[in-house]
Amino acid sequence: MSERIRILVADDHPIVRDGLVAILGTQADFEVVGEAASGAETVQRASTLRPDVILLDLAMPEGDGVATLQQLREGGSAARVIVFTAFDTDERILGAIRAGAQGYLLKGTPREEIFRAIRTAWSGGSLLTPVVASRLLQHVSAPEAPPLPALTRRERDVLPLLARGLQNKEIAVHLGIRERTAKFHVASVLRKLGAANRTEAATIANQRGLLASSSESILHS
């Protein structure tokens, strides 16, 4: 038998995972090597199981999809990641693609398209559903977003921790500050980025290149 594609299924809903495992099991060239129910578990399982492809939900506990993608790359994972989610907003799509996803499929996608996406990603390509591709094209042709307010030095310290999915208490411990102070800085970051929540803030920050090392020339106290 030819080489099989090793797949990790990451979704916090057991029924969704069971369904995907059953569907993927119908293909002779697929092998589901593991499952994960959170962002942290996905990173850990990817490190130990070394899958070829990860089917990743965006809305999971202990690190959302974008933060998980970033941690996978930081950890040196060679797995090709296909986002498999119910979210189709521009921010979610762009955040995931810019964080390194090789594909973006919406839940409800026909199984044949899921199979094709996995094989395409495994072979080094990328695949987006038509609606996702359309959203990306619209964004590319849209006017450039206005500049964001400058972040303070402490807000620059908080932002990558927030993007990794850390809560206020964890951020406070990491930076050696009080939890109330951490909460204040997180609220300030969300306000300056125009984000409604942490996930959106992480997506915007990644989308605008604020998490890259090259961003230091943009962010200043």
Stockholm file with secondary structure:
# STOCKHOLM 1.0

chainA/1-221         MSERIRILVADDHPIVRDGLVAILGTQADFEVVGEAASGAETVQRASTLRPDVILLDLAMPEGDGVATLQQLREGGSAARVIVFTAFDTDERILGAIRAGAQGYLLKGTPREEIFRAIRTAWSGGSLLTPVVASRLLQHVSAPEAPPLPALTRRERDVLPLLARGLQNKEIAVHLGIRERTAKFHVASVLRKLGAANRTEAATIANQRGLLASSSESILHS
#=GR chainA/1-221 SS CCCCEEEEEECSCHHHHHHHHHHHTTCTTEEEEEEESSHHHHHHHHHHHCCSEEEECSSCSSSCHHHHHHHHHHTTCCCEEEEEESCCCHHHHHHHHHTTCSEEEETTCCHHHHHHHHHHHHTTCCEECHHHHHHHHHHHHSCCCCCCCCCCHHHHHHHHHHHTTCCHHHHHHHHTCCHHHHHHHHHHHHHHHTCSSHHHHHHHHHHTTTTSGGGGGTCCC
#=GC SS_cons         CCCCEEEEEECSCHHHHHHHHHHHTTCTTEEEEEEESSHHHHHHHHHHHCCSEEEECSSCSSSCHHHHHHHHHHTTCCCEEEEEESCCCHHHHHHHHHTTCSEEEETTCCHHHHHHHHHHHHTTCCEECHHHHHHHHHHHHSCCCCCCCCCCHHHHHHHHHHHTTCCHHHHHHHHTCCHHHHHHHHHHHHHHHTCSSHHHHHHHHHHTTTTSGGGGGTCCC
//
